[in-house]
């Protein structure tokens, strides 16, 4: 009985000692591991977009790239599409014009499980370089486009203002001049013929559209994409936009959406 008790005590002491040692080792190594991981992450971000600093928006997924004056250059994000062997970790840089600045596919050491010499060739520059300078809509990576759209300048649609005060993050602003509120600027989204349409609108206290710009669209070239034409957009400022013949779905969707968002936010200018 005594031998059994001694064995139990010995095992307990060994277990406690191991736990203490492991805790000490973890406390010592954890900061080093975190620092190494942070440096590797930064290196990966710099590889797809050059910036002064990167501000994390979604943990380990999305960063804003800023210059030395904290102006937004674009975003860097990670996606994990399904490949032949498993998810493929991809890091993408996207500037404020929706143009891809770079793309990086993780190596096998970083989690890529595609077949060596075959599927793993997607990591080679001959493949990844073809995405650089492509527009966002051209490569179907639009999931984070709203984060690019948020960088658009409200002054583009409300040039009479001297400044802006955010009401709803990345969605709604007061347009100001000195201490006066001239109106609002808002960002909206609607479904077009092929994909969503994102837009920014300025709206004055006089109940007039001061400007409108399409932030993102992926409608049919030469047809639905006519919603970006100045002549069509000027119709909003005149108070009587007309649907575009041949692009009725896309243009009417934008017209209806602008009216809907104005109704939604008009309390801020009343």
N, C-alpha and C positions, 0 to 999 in steps of 0.2 A: 504493500500500500504506500509505504514511504517512497519507494522507487518511482511509483506512478506519479505521486505528488511532485517529486523533484523534476520528473520529466516535463510535467505540465508547467511548472514554474519556469523551467529552462526555456521551453518553447515560447512562453509568454514574454520572457525577457528578450529573447531573440527577436520576436515579432515587434515588440516595442522599439527595440534598438534599430531594427530595419526601417520602421516607420519614421523614426527620428532622423536617421541618416538620409532617407529618401526625401523627407521634407526639407532638410538642409540643402541637399543637392538641387532640388527643384527651385528653392528660394535663390540659390546662387546662379543657376543656369537660366531660369525663366526670363530675366531681363535681357540676358545676352541673346537668347533665342528670339525674343520679341524685337530686339534691335536689328538683328540679322534679317528677320522677316520684313521689317520696315524698310531696310535698305534695298532688299530685293524688290519689294513692291515699287519703291520710288524709281529704281532702275527700269522696271518694266513700263512705268508710266512715261518716263522720259524718252523711252524708245519709240513711242507712238506719237507723242506731242511734246515739243519743247516749251517749257513754261518756267516762270520764276518760282512758283509754288503750286501745290495741289491741295484743294480743300475737299475732304471727304464728305459726300452728300448721303450716300447709302453705304454702310459699312462693307468694305472689301468688294464693292460692286461699282460705285460711281463716284467720280471726283470732278470738281470744277478746276480747270486750268487757268491760272491768273498770271498776269505780268507783274512787274515790279511796282506798278501803281495800283494793283488789285483790280485791274480791268480784266474782264472775262475774255479769254482767248477761245474757249470751247470747253469740251468735256472729254473725259476718258472713262470708258466703262468696260466691264467684263461681261461676256455672254458665254453660255455653255451649251451650244447645239449638240445634238446627238450624232456621233460618228459611227463608224462600223464597230469599233471596239468599246465605245463608251462616250461620255460627254467630252467635248473638245474645249478646253479653256482658251478663250480668245480675248485679247485686250485690244480695244479700238480707240483711236483718237479722232475727234470730230470737232471741226472749228465752228465758229458762230454762223458761217454761211452754209452749214450742212455738208461740208466737204471733208472726206476722210484724210487725215494727216498721216496716218500710219496704222498698221495692224500687226499684232504679234500673237503667234500661236505658241502655247507652252510646249516645252520639250518633254521627253519621256520622264526625265528626272522631276519634272514639275506636275506630272499627272496625266500626260498624254498617253493613251493606251492603244493607239493605232498601230497597224502592222509595220515593223521596221522595213524600210526599203520600198514600201508601197504606200499605205495610207499616211505614214509618218512624213512623206515628202511634202505634205502641206505646210511644214515648218520652213521650207526652203524659200529664199528670196524670190526665186522665179515665180512662185505662186503668190506669196504675200504682197509683193511689190505691185501686182496688177490692181490692187484695191486702192492704192494711194492716189489721191486727187479725184477719186470718183465721188459723185454726189450721193448723199444719203439715200435718196429714192432709188438710185440705180442698183443698189446692192441689198435692198430689203433688210436694213438694220435700223428700223425706225422706232424701236421700242422706247428709246430715251430721247426722242426728238423734242419733247416738251421742255427738257432741260436746256436744250440749245435755244429754243424759242424764247425762253425766259430772259435770255441775254439781249434781246432786241430792244432798241432804244425807244421809249414812248414818245420822244421828241419827233420821231419819224411820222407819227400820226397826229401829233398835237403841237405843231411848231410854234404856236402863239404862246405857249407856256414858258415860264422861266425855270421851272423845276417841277418835281413830282414827289408825292408822298404816298408810300405804299399803304394800301388798306387791307388787301388780301394778298398774301405772299405769292409773287410771280403771276398774279391774276388781275388785280385791280389797283389802280392808282388815282389819286386826286391830281389834276393838272392845276398848277399854281402859278401866279405871277404876283410877286411881292407877297402881300398877305391875303390876296383874293383867290378864291377857288373858281377857276374858269370852267371846269367840267371834269371828266374822268377819261381814263384810258383803260381798256380791258383786253384780255386775251381770251379767246373762245375756241371751241372745237366743234365740228359737226361731221357727219358722214357724207362723203361725196359719192361719186359713181363707182370708183375703184378702191378708194381708201379714205381715211379721215382728212379733213381740211382744217388747218389751224390758222388763226388770223388774229390780228391786233387792230383795235378800233379806237379812235378818239371821238368823244362825244361831249358837246358843249352844253352849258346851262341854257343856251338858246334852243336846245333840242335839235341840233344839227350835227351831222357827222363831220368831223374836221379832217379826217384822214383814215385810210384803211390799208393794210398790207397783208398779203398772204404769207404766213410764216412757213407753212408746210403743205404740200399737196402732191399727189401722185396720180393725177388724172390722165386721161388719154392725151398723148402729145398732139398738139395742133388743134385739139378740140376742147376737152375738159380743162386743159391747162390755160385756156384763154381767160380763165378767171383771174389770172395775174396781169392781164392787159390793163394799161392805164385808163383806157377809154371806159372799160367796164367799171373799174374801181372809182373813177370820177363820178359815176352815176350815184354812188352812195352820198357823196358830198352835195350833189344837186337835190337829194331827197327823193329821187325816183329811179333807182336802179332797175334795169330790165334784164330778164333772163336772156342768155346768149343762145341764139338759134343754133341747134346742133349740139349744144352743151347744156341743155335745159336742166338736167339732173344736178350737175355740178354747180352751175350758177344759181339755180333756185335754192339749192341747199344752203349756199352761202348767204343769200339774201334773207332767207327765213331765219337762219341762225343769228345773223346780226340783229334782226328785229327782236328775236327772243332774248338775246343777251341784253339789249337795251331795256326791254321791259323788266328784266331781272335786276338790273343795276340802276335804273333811273331814280330810285329813291335817294341815291347819293348826290344827285344834282338838283333835286327839288328844293 
